[in-house]
Amino acid sequence: MIDISVSEARKDISEIVNRVGYAGERAVLRRHGREVAAVVGIVDLVLLETLEQQFDIESLRSALGSALEQGTTTLDGLRREMGLV
């Protein structure tokens, strides 16, 4: 993994992109010694987004299951329950 400051990365962006894009490396960018961003190849990005979508789908299924088990209410009903009407 490449660990580089943002200011150094500005100078070496072509090399970083080549190493990430063609060699499959990952780069962590630091500002004032703290990690602030990462540069990853497109394969990693697609994998990350696919995992994120799977997580969203599982969360939705769980929420729908809870709604079917526990029932739902209207917005007006929720306002009444909370004493907002």
FIKE-441682 format. One record per residue: residue in three letters; x, y, z of N, C-alpha, C, O, CB in turn. Coordinates in pm, whole numbers, plus 32768, in hexadecimal, padded with zeros to 4 digits. Glycine has a CB too. Example, Ala and Ser with C-alpha at 12.3 -4.5 7.8 and 13.67 -1.06 7.14 Angstrom:
BEGIN
[node "ALA"; [8527; 7DC7; 830C]; [84CE; 7E3E; 830C]; [8528; 7EB6; 830C]; [8590; 7EB4; 834E]; [846B; 7E41; 8389]],
[node "SER"; [8505; 7F1F; 82C4]; [8557; 7F96; 82CA]; [850A; 8003; 8313]; [853D; 8072; 8324]; [8580; 7FC4; 823C]],
end
This chain:
BEGIN
[node "MET"; [8055; 7F8B; 8000]; [8000; 8000; 8000]; [805A; 807C; 8000]; [80C1; 8080; 8043]; [7F9F; 8000; 807A]],
[node "ILE"; [802F; 80DE; 7FB4]; [8076; 815D; 7FAD]; [803F; 81B6; 801C]; [7FC6; 81C5; 802A]; [8066; 81A1; 7F21]],
[node "ASP"; [8098; 81F0; 806B]; [8071; 824D; 80D5]; [80BA; 82CF; 80B7]; [8134; 82D5; 80BE]; [8095; 8215; 8166]],
[node "ILE"; [806E; 8338; 8095]; [80AD; 83B0; 8061]; [8061; 842D; 808E]; [7FE7; 8429; 809F]; [80B5; 83AB; 7FC9]],
[node "SER"; [80A7; 8499; 809F]; [8064; 8517; 80C2]; [801F; 8550; 8047]; [8046; 8533; 7FD6]; [80C9; 857D; 80FD]],
[node "VAL"; [7FBB; 85A0; 805E]; [7F71; 85DE; 7FF0]; [7FCF; 8633; 7F9B]; [7FC7; 8631; 7F20]; [7EFB; 8633; 8025]],
[node "SER"; [8028; 867E; 7FDB]; [8083; 86D4; 7F8E]; [80E1; 8681; 7F37]; [80FE; 86A8; 7EC6]; [80D4; 872C; 7FED]],
[node "GLU"; [8113; 8610; 7F6A]; [8166; 85B7; 7F18]; [8114; 8578; 7EA9]; [8145; 8567; 7E39]; [81A7; 8549; 7F6F]],
[node "ALA"; [8097; 8555; 7EC7]; [8042; 8516; 7E63]; [8029; 8573; 7DED]; [801F; 8546; 7D7B]; [7FBC; 84EC; 7EA1]],
[node "ARG"; [8020; 85F6; 7E07]; [800D; 8656; 7D9A]; [807F; 864C; 7D35]; [8069; 8654; 7CBC]; [8004; 86E5; 7DD2]],
[node "LYS"; [80F7; 863C; 7D67]; [816C; 8635; 7D10]; [8172; 85B1; 7CC3]; [81A0; 85AC; 7C51]; [81EC; 8647; 7D61]],
[node "ASP"; [8142; 8546; 7D03]; [8153; 84C0; 7CCC]; [80D0; 847F; 7CA1]; [80C7; 8404; 7C9E]; [8196; 8468; 7D32]],
[node "ILE"; [806B; 84CF; 7C7F]; [7FE7; 8496; 7C63]; [7FEA; 842F; 7BF2]; [7FA5; 83C9; 7BF9]; [7F84; 8505; 7C40]],
[node "SER"; [8039; 8448; 7B89]; [803F; 83E8; 7B1A]; [8074; 8362; 7B47]; [803F; 82F9; 7B21]; [8097; 841E; 7AAA]],
[node "GLU"; [80DC; 8364; 7B99]; [8115; 82E6; 7BCB]; [80B2; 829F; 7C26]; [80A3; 8225; 7C1F]; [8199; 8301; 7C16]],
[node "ILE"; [806E; 82EB; 7C7C]; [800B; 82AE; 7CD7]; [7F9B; 826D; 7C87]; [7F73; 81FC; 7CA4]; [7FD2; 8319; 7D38]],
[node "VAL"; [7F67; 82B4; 7C24]; [7EFB; 827D; 7BD1]; [7F2A; 81FF; 7B89]; [7EDF; 819D; 7B82]; [7ECB; 82E6; 7B6A]],
[node "ASN"; [7FA2; 81FF; 7B55]; [7FD5; 8187; 7B12]; [7FE3; 8112; 7B72]; [7FBC; 80A2; 7B52]; [805C; 81A5; 7AD1]],
[node "ARG"; [8019; 812C; 7BE8]; [802A; 80BF; 7C49]; [7FA4; 808A; 7C78]; [7F94; 8011; 7C8B]; [807C; 80EF; 7CC0]],
[node "VAL"; [7F43; 80E2; 7C8C]; [7EBE; 80B9; 7CB9]; [7E74; 8073; 7C46]; [7E3C; 8007; 7C58]; [7E6D; 8132; 7CEC]],
[node "GLY"; [7E75; 80B1; 7BD2]; [7E27; 807E; 7B61]; [7E5E; 8000; 7B22]; [7E12; 7FA9; 7AFA]; [7E1D; 80E5; 7AFA]],
[node "TYR"; [7EE3; 7FF6; 7B19]; [7F1E; 7F86; 7AD1]; [7F5D; 7F1E; 7B2C]; [7F5E; 7EA7; 7B0A]; [7F85; 7FB8; 7A71]],
[node "ALA"; [7F90; 7F47; 7B9E]; [7FD1; 7EE7; 7BF7]; [7F75; 7EB9; 7C67]; [7F99; 7E60; 7CB4]; [804E; 7F25; 7C32]],
[node "GLY"; [7EFE; 7EF6; 7C71]; [7E9D; 7ECB; 7CD5]; [7EBC; 7EFA; 7D62]; [7E82; 7EC7; 7DC3]; [7E94; 7E37; 7CD5]],
[node "GLU"; [7F17; 7F5A; 7D70]; [7F36; 7F8D; 7DF5]; [7EC7; 7FED; 7E21]; [7E71; 8014; 7DD2]; [7FBF; 7FD5; 7DF7]],
[node "ARG"; [7ECB; 8010; 7EA0]; [7E6F; 8073; 7ED8]; [7EC4; 80E2; 7F15]; [7F34; 80C9; 7F42]; [7E0F; 8034; 7F43]],
[node "ALA"; [7E8E; 815A; 7F17]; [7EDA; 81CB; 7F4E]; [7E87; 820F; 7FBA]; [7E0F; 8227; 7FA9]; [7F01; 8230; 7EE0]],
[node "VAL"; [7EC9; 822C; 8029]; [7E8B; 8279; 8095]; [7ECC; 8302; 8092]; [7F47; 830F; 8095]; [7E9C; 8232; 8122]],
[node "LEU"; [7E78; 836A; 808D]; [7EAA; 83F3; 808B]; [7E9C; 842E; 8116]; [7E35; 841F; 8158]; [7E5E; 8448; 8023]],
[node "ARG"; [7F05; 8472; 8141]; [7F07; 84AE; 81C6]; [7F17; 8545; 81BC]; [7F5D; 8579; 8165]; [7F78; 8472; 821B]],
[node "ARG"; [7ED5; 8589; 8217]; [7EE4; 861A; 8227]; [7F02; 8632; 82B9]; [7EB5; 860A; 8310]; [7E64; 866A; 81F7]],
[node "HIS"; [7F71; 8673; 82D4]; [7F9F; 868C; 835D]; [7FA7; 8609; 83AC]; [7F87; 8605; 8423]; [7F3F; 86F0; 83A4]],
[node "GLY"; [7FD3; 859F; 8368]; [7FE8; 851F; 83A9]; [7F6B; 84CA; 83BD]; [7F73; 8459; 83EE]; [8025; 8536; 842B]],
[node "ARG"; [7EF8; 8500; 8398]; [7E7A; 84B5; 83AC]; [7E45; 8482; 8326]; [7E4A; 84C9; 82C2]; [7E0F; 850D; 83F1]],
[node "GLU"; [7E13; 8408; 8325]; [7DD8; 83CF; 82AB]; [7D5B; 841E; 8286]; [7D02; 8431; 82D8]; [7DB5; 8339; 82BF]],
[node "VAL"; [7D55; 844D; 8208]; [7CE2; 849D; 81DD]; [7C9C; 8463; 8163]; [7C28; 8481; 814A]; [7D0E; 852A; 81C0]],
[node "ALA"; [7CE2; 8410; 8116]; [7CA4; 83D9; 809D]; [7CF3; 835E; 8070]; [7D60; 8341; 80A0]; [7C9F; 8444; 802B]],
[node "ALA"; [7CB5; 8317; 8012]; [7CF8; 82A3; 7FD8]; [7CE3; 82A4; 7F42]; [7C7D; 82D4; 7F10]; [7CC2; 821F; 8016]],
[node "VAL"; [7D45; 826F; 7EFB]; [7D39; 825D; 7E6B]; [7D3B; 81C7; 7E55]; [7D98; 8181; 7E7C]; [7DAE; 82A7; 7E1C]],
[node "VAL"; [7CD1; 8196; 7E14]; [7CC6; 8107; 7DFA]; [7CA8; 80F1; 7D67]; [7C76; 814A; 7D23]; [7C58; 80C7; 7E52]],
[node "GLY"; [7CC6; 807B; 7D39]; [7CAA; 8057; 7CAF]; [7C14; 8043; 7C99]; [7BC7; 8035; 7CF8]; [7CF6; 7FD9; 7C88]],
[node "ILE"; [7BEF; 8041; 7C1C]; [7B61; 8035; 7BF9]; [7B27; 7FB0; 7C28]; [7AB1; 7FA9; 7C4C]; [7B4F; 8043; 7B62]],
[node "VAL"; [7B77; 7F47; 7C29]; [7B46; 7EC4; 7C58]; [7B1F; 7ECD; 7CEB]; [7AB7; 7E99; 7D13]; [7BB2; 7E56; 7C44]],
[node "ASP"; [7B73; 7F0E; 7D3A]; [7B54; 7F20; 7DC9]; [7AD7; 7F76; 7DDB]; [7A83; 7F59; 7E30]; [7BCB; 7F60; 7E12]],
[node "LEU"; [7ACA; 7FDE; 7D8B]; [7A56; 8036; 7D95]; [79D6; 7FEB; 7D74]; [7972; 7FF9; 7DBA]; [7A66; 80B0; 7D39]],
[node "VAL"; [79D8; 7F9D; 7D0A]; [7961; 7F4F; 7CE4]; [793E; 7EEC; 7D53]; [78C8; 7EDC; 7D74]; [7979; 7F04; 7C5F]],
[node "LEU"; [79A1; 7EAA; 7D8C]; [7989; 7E4D; 7DFA]; [794C; 7E95; 7E71]; [78EC; 7E65; 7EAC]; [7A0B; 7E07; 7E23]],
[node "LEU"; [7984; 7F08; 7E95]; [7950; 7F55; 7F06]; [78BF; 7F7E; 7EEE]; [786C; 7F72; 7F48]; [79A7; 7FD1; 7F1D]],
[node "GLU"; [78A1; 7FAE; 7E77]; [7818; 7FD8; 7E59]; [77B8; 7F62; 7E56]; [7745; 7F6E; 7E7F]; [7813; 8022; 7DD4]],
[node "THR"; [77E7; 7EEE; 7E27]; [7793; 7E76; 7E26]; [7774; 7E4B; 7EB6]; [7702; 7E29; 7ED5]; [77D9; 7E03; 7DDA]],
[node "LEU"; [77D9; 7E4C; 7F0C]; [77C4; 7E2A; 7F99]; [7764; 7E8C; 7FDB]; [770E; 7E64; 802A]; [7848; 7E27; 7FE5]],
[node "GLU"; [7772; 7F0A; 7FBB]; [771A; 7F71; 7FF3]; [7689; 7F5A; 7FC7]; [762D; 7F67; 8017]; [774A; 7FFE; 7FC7]],
[node "GLN"; [7676; 7F37; 7F48]; [75EF; 7F1B; 7F18]; [75B5; 7EA0; 7F5C]; [753E; 7E9F; 7F7F]; [75EF; 7F06; 7E80]],
[node "GLN"; [7606; 7E38; 7F70]; [75D7; 7DC0; 7FB4]; [75AD; 7DE0; 8043]; [7546; 7DAF; 8072]; [7644; 7D55; 7FB5]],
[node "PHE"; [75FB; 7E32; 8087]; [75D9; 7E5C; 810F]; [7555; 7EA8; 810F]; [7500; 7E90; 8165]; [764A; 7EB3; 814A]],
[node "ASP"; [7543; 7F03; 80AE]; [74C6; 7F4F; 80A5]; [744F; 7EF3; 808D]; [73E5; 7F06; 80C8]; [74CF; 7FB6; 8035]],
[node "ILE"; [7460; 7E8F; 8036]; [73F4; 7E31; 8018]; [73D1; 7DE0; 8095]; [735B; 7DCB; 80B2]; [741D; 7DD2; 7FA3]],
[node "GLU"; [7437; 7DB2; 80DE]; [741D; 7D65; 8158]; [73D7; 7DBB; 81C1]; [737D; 7D8B; 8207]; [74A1; 7D2C; 8191]],
[node "SER"; [73FF; 7E38; 81CD]; [73BE; 7E94; 822C]; [732C; 7EAA; 8206]; [72D5; 7EAC; 825C]; [7408; 7F1B; 8231]],
[node "LEU"; [7312; 7EBB; 8186]; [728A; 7ECE; 8156]; [7235; 7E52; 8173]; [71C4; 7E5E; 81A2]; [7289; 7EED; 80C0]],
[node "ARG"; [726B; 7DDD; 8157]; [7220; 7D61; 8174]; [7200; 7D55; 8208]; [7192; 7D2D; 822E]; [7270; 7CE6; 8145]],
[node "SER"; [7260; 7D77; 825B]; [724B; 7D72; 82EC]; [71DE; 7DD4; 8316]; [7186; 7DB1; 8365]; [72CE; 7D90; 8338]],
[node "ALA"; [71E4; 7E4D; 82E1]; [7180; 7EB2; 8304]; [70F5; 7E89; 82D5]; [7093; 7E9C; 831D]; [71A5; 7F39; 82C8]],
[node "LEU"; [70ED; 7E50; 825D]; [706B; 7E22; 822C]; [7035; 7DAF; 8281]; [6FBD; 7DA7; 829C]; [7075; 7DF7; 8198]],
[node "GLY"; [7090; 7D55; 82AA]; [7066; 7CE6; 8301]; [7030; 7D1A; 8385]; [6FCA; 7CE8; 83B6]; [70DB; 7C87; 831A]],
[node "SER"; [7072; 7D7C; 83BE]; [7043; 7DB7; 843C]; [6FBC; 7DFA; 8429]; [6F65; 7DEF; 847F]; [70A8; 7E1D; 8471]],
[node "ALA"; [6FAB; 7E3F; 83B9]; [6F2C; 7E82; 839E]; [6EBB; 7E1D; 8391]; [6E4C; 7E34; 83C1]; [6F36; 7ED7; 831F]],
[node "LEU"; [6ED7; 7DAC; 8350]; [6E70; 7D46; 8341]; [6E4E; 7D06; 83C8]; [6DDA; 7CE9; 83E3]; [6E9F; 7CD9; 82DE]],
[node "GLU"; [6EB2; 7CF0; 841D]; [6E9B; 7CB3; 849F]; [6E55; 7D13; 8500]; [6DF6; 7CEC; 8544]; [6F1F; 7C85; 84DB]],
[node "GLN"; [6E84; 7D8E; 8505]; [6E55; 7DED; 8569]; [6DE6; 7E48; 8537]; [6DA5; 7E8D; 8585]; [6EC7; 7E40; 8598]],
[node "GLY"; [6DD0; 7E48; 84B5]; [6D6C; 7EA1; 847C]; [6DA5; 7F2C; 8465]; [6E16; 7F4A; 848C]; [6CF3; 7EAA; 84D6]],
[node "THR"; [6D56; 7F7D; 8425]; [6D81; 8005; 8405]; [6D17; 8067; 8435]; [6CAB; 8041; 8460]; [6D9B; 8015; 836C]],
[node "THR"; [6D39; 80E5; 842D]; [6CDB; 814E; 8451]; [6CE9; 81C0; 83EE]; [6D4E; 81CA; 83A9]; [6CF3; 817F; 84E4]],
[node "THR"; [6C87; 8213; 83E7]; [6C8E; 8288; 8390]; [6CDD; 82F6; 83D6]; [6CF8; 82EE; 844D]; [6BFF; 82BA; 836A]],
[node "LEU"; [6D02; 835C; 838B]; [6D47; 83CE; 83C5]; [6CEE; 8413; 842C]; [6D1E; 843C; 8496]; [6D73; 8431; 8358]],
[node "ASP"; [6C6E; 8421; 840D]; [6C11; 845D; 846E]; [6C08; 8409; 84EC]; [6C03; 843F; 855B]; [6B86; 846E; 842F]],
[node "GLY"; [6C06; 8384; 84DD]; [6C02; 832D; 8551]; [6C7F; 833A; 85A6]; [6C78; 833B; 8621]; [6BF1; 829D; 8526]],
[node "LEU"; [6CF2; 8345; 8565]; [6D6F; 8358; 85AD]; [6D70; 83DC; 85F7]; [6DA0; 83E4; 8668]; [6DE5; 8351; 854F]],
[node "ARG"; [6D3C; 8445; 85B9]; [6D35; 84C8; 85FC]; [6CDC; 84C1; 8678]; [6CFC; 84FA; 86E0]; [6CFE; 8533; 859A]],
[node "ARG"; [6C6A; 8478; 866D]; [6C12; 8468; 86E1]; [6C58; 841C; 8750]; [6C50; 8442; 87C5]; [6B90; 841F; 86B8]],
[node "GLU"; [6C9E; 83AF; 872A]; [6CE5; 835E; 878F]; [6D4D; 83B1; 87D8]; [6D66; 839D; 884F]; [6D28; 82E4; 874E]],
[node "MET"; [6D8B; 840E; 8792]; [6DF5; 845E; 87CD]; [6DC0; 84DF; 880C]; [6E0C; 852F; 8842]; [6E5E; 8480; 8763]],
[node "GLY"; [6D3D; 84F2; 8806]; [6D00; 8568; 8841]; [6D1E; 85E9; 87F7]; [6D24; 8653; 8834]; [6D2B; 8575; 88CC]],
[node "LEU"; [6D30; 85DF; 8775]; [6D54; 8653; 8724]; [6CDB; 8690; 86DF]; [6CE8; 86F0; 8693]; [6DBB; 862B; 86BC]],
[node "VAL"; [6C65; 8659; 86F9]; [6BEC; 868F; 86B7]; [6B95; 86D1; 871F]; [6B2A; 8705; 86FE]; [6B9D; 861E; 866D]],
end
